[in-house]
Amino acid sequence: MQYGDLRGKKVLVTGSSSGIGAATAELFAEQGAFVGVHYFRTTDGAERTLGKVLAHSEGCLLRADMRDEGQVRAMVSTFAEKAGGIDVLVNNAGTLIDRVAIEEMPLAFYEDVFATNVQSAFLGTREALPYLKTSQGCIVNIGSVAGHNGGGGGSGVYAAAKAAVHTLTIAMAKEFAPYRIRVNCVVPGLIETRFHEQFSTPERRRKVAEETPLGRNGTARDVARAILFLTSEEAAGFINGEYLAVNGGLYMRM
C-alpha cells in the first residue's frame, strides 16, 4: 500500500511502543513520513519501534504520561520542533488497565480509565491543534468495538471511555472543519496484540474468531492500514467525522 501524498509528512503516533501504535508508526515510515514514536513506560518496545521506523525513514522517540497536561504539552512541542511541524496526529494511547466489575470499582480506578483513554486524546489534540491548523492536517482517534457493545467481563468502564472517544471524534470533526482539519476514528475489534494477550484468555480469543464472519481475529497491521487510509488526502480527503470499523464483521451497523 503506497500513498504518495504522505511522503515527508510529520506524523505523531501516541502509544507506539507495541501493538497497533507500533504497526502504525512503522507503516507511516514505509510511506516516507517523519514519525514520532511516543511511549510512557515501555522503553524497550519504543526503541524497537523506532528502529523499524529508522529502517525506512526518519523519526524520534518521545516520552510522556498522556494523562499529564504538562508532559503532553512538552512532548508535542518537542516533536513539532524536531519534525518541523505536525501533519498527522494518531491518538492511540490507551488501555483497559484491568478487568474490574463496576460494583467493585474504586472511583480512582474509574477516573484513571477515563484519563488514560479519553483525557489522553483530548490533551494530545489540544496541544497539537496549533500545528495542525498551520498544516491543515488530520487526526485519527482509536476507539474500540467495546464502545459499541459495552464490552464484557469487567471492561464496562473501558467501553464507556471508548464510546466517549467515538463521540469526541464527531465533536472535533465539527469544530475543526473550518480549519480544514479532518478528524476520524478507527474502531478495532479483537486484534491479536499484547493487549489481548494480557486481558483476554486464549479460549476467549478463539471464540471471538469463530464468531467473526471472516473467521479470524485482526492484526495490528490491519488497523494500521485503516489509519493510513484515513490520513491520505488522496484516498480519504472528503471523509470527516466518521468511524471505520476494523473487526472482520464482528459488529455491523446499518
C-alpha positions as CSV (number, residue, x, y, z in Angstrom):
1,M,0.0,0.0,0.0
2,Q,1.5,3.3,-1.1
3,Y,0.1,6.8,-0.7
4,G,2.5,9.2,-2.3
5,D,0.9,12.2,-0.5
6,L,2.2,11.0,2.8
7,R,5.8,11.2,2.0
8,G,7.6,13.8,4.1
9,K,4.6,14.2,6.4
10,K,5.2,14.7,10.1
11,V,3.2,12.1,12.0
12,L,2.9,11.7,15.8
13,V,1.6,8.3,17.0
14,T,0.9,8.1,20.7
15,G,1.2,4.8,22.4
16,S,3.5,3.3,19.8
17,S,5.8,1.0,21.8
18,S,3.7,-2.0,20.8
19,G,0.6,-3.3,19.1
20,I,-1.5,-1.0,16.9
21,G,0.7,2.0,17.6
22,A,3.9,0.3,16.7
23,A,2.5,-1.1,13.5
24,T,1.1,2.3,12.6
25,A,4.4,4.0,13.2
26,E,6.2,1.5,11.0
27,L,3.7,1.7,8.2
28,F,3.9,5.5,8.1
29,A,7.7,5.3,8.0
30,E,7.3,3.0,5.0
31,Q,5.5,5.9,3.3
32,G,8.4,8.1,3.9
33,A,6.9,10.1,6.8
34,F,8.8,11.5,9.8
35,V,7.4,9.6,12.7
36,G,7.2,10.5,16.4
37,V,7.3,7.3,18.5
38,H,5.6,8.1,21.8
39,Y,5.7,5.9,24.9
40,F,5.3,6.1,28.6
41,R,6.7,3.1,30.4
42,T,7.8,0.5,27.8
43,T,11.2,1.9,26.8
44,D,12.5,-1.2,25.1
45,G,9.4,-1.6,23.0
46,A,9.5,2.0,21.9
47,E,13.2,1.6,21.0
48,R,12.3,-1.4,18.8
49,T,9.6,0.6,17.1
50,L,12.0,3.5,16.5
51,G,14.5,1.0,15.0
52,K,11.8,-0.1,12.5
53,V,10.9,3.5,11.7
54,L,14.5,4.5,11.0
55,A,15.0,1.5,8.7
56,H,12.6,3.3,6.3
57,S,12.5,7.0,7.1
58,E,13.2,9.5,9.9
59,G,11.8,9.7,13.4
60,C,12.3,10.4,17.1
61,L,11.5,8.9,20.5
62,L,9.1,10.8,22.8
63,R,8.2,10.0,26.4
64,A,5.2,11.4,28.2
65,D,2.4,10.4,30.6
66,M,-0.6,11.2,28.4
67,R,-2.7,11.9,31.5
68,D,-0.4,14.7,32.5
69,E,-1.1,18.1,30.9
70,G,2.5,19.5,31.3
71,Q,4.1,16.3,30.0
72,V,1.8,16.2,26.9
73,R,2.5,19.8,26.1
74,A,6.2,19.4,26.3
75,M,6.1,16.2,24.3
76,V,4.1,17.7,21.4
77,S,6.2,20.8,21.4
78,T,9.4,18.7,21.2
79,F,8.0,16.6,18.3
80,A,6.9,19.7,16.4
81,E,10.4,21.3,16.8
82,K,12.2,18.2,15.7
83,A,9.9,17.4,12.8
84,G,9.2,20.9,11.7
85,G,5.5,20.8,12.4
86,I,2.7,18.3,12.7
87,D,0.6,17.0,9.8
88,V,-1.0,13.9,11.4
89,L,-1.9,13.0,14.9
90,V,-2.8,9.4,15.8
91,N,-4.4,9.3,19.3
92,N,-3.7,5.7,20.0
93,A,-2.5,5.8,23.7
94,G,-5.0,4.0,25.9
95,T,-5.6,0.6,27.6
96,L,-8.1,-1.4,29.7
97,I,-5.7,-1.2,32.7
98,D,-7.5,-4.2,34.3
99,R,-10.8,-6.0,34.3
100,V,-12.9,-4.7,37.2
101,A,-16.6,-5.1,37.8
102,I,-18.4,-1.8,38.1
103,E,-19.9,-2.7,41.5
104,E,-16.4,-3.3,42.9
105,M,-14.7,-0.4,41.2
106,P,-12.9,2.3,43.2
107,L,-13.5,5.8,42.0
108,A,-9.8,6.3,41.5
109,F,-9.7,3.4,39.0
110,Y,-12.7,4.7,37.1
111,E,-11.0,8.1,36.8
112,D,-7.8,6.5,35.7
113,V,-9.5,4.6,32.9
114,F,-11.1,7.8,31.5
115,A,-7.9,9.8,31.9
116,T,-5.9,7.1,30.1
117,N,-8.3,6.7,27.2
118,V,-10.2,10.0,26.8
119,Q,-8.2,12.7,28.5
120,S,-5.1,11.5,26.7
121,A,-6.8,12.1,23.3
122,F,-8.1,15.5,24.4
123,L,-4.8,16.7,25.7
124,G,-2.8,15.4,22.7
125,T,-5.3,17.0,20.3
126,R,-5.4,20.3,22.1
127,E,-1.7,20.7,22.2
128,A,-1.2,19.6,18.5
129,L,-4.0,21.8,17.2
130,P,-2.0,25.0,16.5
131,Y,0.4,23.0,14.4
132,L,-2.5,21.1,12.6
133,K,-4.1,24.4,11.8
134,T,-1.0,25.5,10.0
135,S,-0.7,22.3,8.1
136,Q,-4.4,21.7,7.6
137,G,-3.6,18.2,8.8
138,C,-5.7,15.4,10.2
139,I,-6.4,13.4,13.4
140,V,-7.3,9.7,13.8
141,N,-8.6,8.6,17.2
142,I,-8.6,4.9,18.1
143,G,-11.8,3.6,19.6
144,S,-12.9,0.1,20.2
145,V,-15.8,-2.3,19.4
146,A,-16.3,-2.3,23.1
147,G,-17.6,1.3,22.7
148,H,-20.5,-0.1,20.7
149,N,-21.3,-3.3,22.5
150,G,-20.5,-2.3,26.1
151,G,-17.6,-4.7,26.5
152,G,-17.7,-7.6,28.8
153,G,-16.1,-9.3,31.7
154,G,-15.1,-6.2,33.8
155,S,-14.4,-3.9,30.8
156,G,-17.6,-1.8,31.1
157,V,-15.9,1.5,32.1
158,Y,-13.3,1.0,29.4
159,A,-16.1,0.5,26.9
160,A,-17.7,3.8,28.2
161,A,-14.4,5.6,27.8
162,K,-14.0,4.4,24.2
163,A,-17.6,5.4,23.4
164,A,-16.6,8.8,24.7
165,V,-13.7,8.8,22.2
166,H,-16.1,8.0,19.4
167,T,-18.3,10.9,20.3
168,L,-15.4,13.2,20.9
169,T,-14.3,12.4,17.3
170,I,-17.5,13.8,15.9
171,A,-17.3,16.9,18.1
172,M,-13.7,17.5,17.0
173,A,-14.7,17.0,13.3
174,K,-17.3,19.6,13.5
175,E,-15.2,22.1,15.5
176,F,-12.1,21.8,13.4
177,A,-13.6,21.6,10.0
178,P,-13.3,25.4,9.4
179,Y,-9.6,24.9,9.8
180,R,-9.7,22.2,7.1
181,I,-8.6,19.6,9.7
182,R,-10.3,16.2,9.2
183,V,-11.0,14.0,12.3
184,N,-11.9,10.4,12.1
185,C,-11.9,7.3,14.3
186,V,-10.8,3.7,13.7
187,V,-12.7,1.2,15.7
188,P,-10.9,-2.2,16.0
189,G,-12.5,-5.5,17.0
190,L,-10.4,-8.1,18.7
191,I,-6.8,-7.6,17.5
192,E,-4.1,-10.1,18.2
193,T,-1.7,-7.9,20.2
194,R,-0.1,-7.8,23.6
195,F,-3.3,-6.0,24.8
196,H,-5.4,-9.2,24.3
197,E,-2.6,-11.5,25.4
198,Q,-2.9,-9.6,28.7
199,F,-6.6,-9.2,29.0
200,S,-8.2,-12.0,27.1
201,T,-7.8,-15.7,27.5
202,P,-6.7,-17.9,24.5
203,E,-10.2,-19.5,24.8
204,R,-11.9,-16.2,24.5
205,R,-9.8,-15.1,21.6
206,R,-10.6,-18.4,19.8
207,K,-14.3,-17.9,20.5
208,V,-14.3,-14.4,19.1
209,A,-12.5,-15.6,16.0
210,E,-15.1,-18.2,15.4
211,E,-17.9,-15.7,15.9
212,T,-16.3,-13.2,13.4
213,P,-17.7,-13.6,9.9
214,L,-14.3,-13.5,8.3
215,G,-13.2,-16.3,10.6
216,R,-10.2,-14.7,12.3
217,N,-9.1,-12.0,14.7
218,G,-7.4,-8.9,13.4
219,T,-3.7,-8.0,13.3
220,A,-2.1,-4.7,14.2
221,R,-1.3,-4.2,10.6
222,D,-5.0,-4.5,9.6
223,V,-5.7,-1.5,11.9
224,A,-2.6,0.5,10.8
225,R,-3.7,0.2,7.1
226,A,-7.1,1.7,8.0
227,I,-5.4,4.6,9.9
228,L,-3.1,5.2,6.9
229,F,-6.1,5.3,4.5
230,L,-7.9,7.9,6.6
231,T,-4.9,10.2,6.7
232,S,-4.3,10.3,3.0
233,E,-5.9,13.3,1.3
234,E,-5.7,11.4,-2.0
235,A,-7.7,8.4,-0.7
236,A,-9.9,9.9,2.1
237,G,-9.9,13.7,1.6
238,F,-13.7,14.0,1.9
239,I,-14.1,11.7,4.9
240,N,-14.7,13.6,8.1
241,G,-16.3,12.7,11.5
242,E,-16.6,9.1,10.5
243,Y,-15.5,5.9,12.2
244,L,-14.1,3.0,10.3
245,A,-14.8,-0.4,11.9
246,V,-11.9,-2.9,11.5
247,N,-13.4,-6.0,13.0
248,G,-13.9,-8.6,10.3
249,G,-17.7,-8.2,10.6
250,L,-17.9,-8.9,14.3
251,Y,-20.0,-5.8,14.8
252,M,-22.0,-4.5,11.9
253,R,-24.2,-1.4,11.7
254,M,-26.7,0.0,9.2
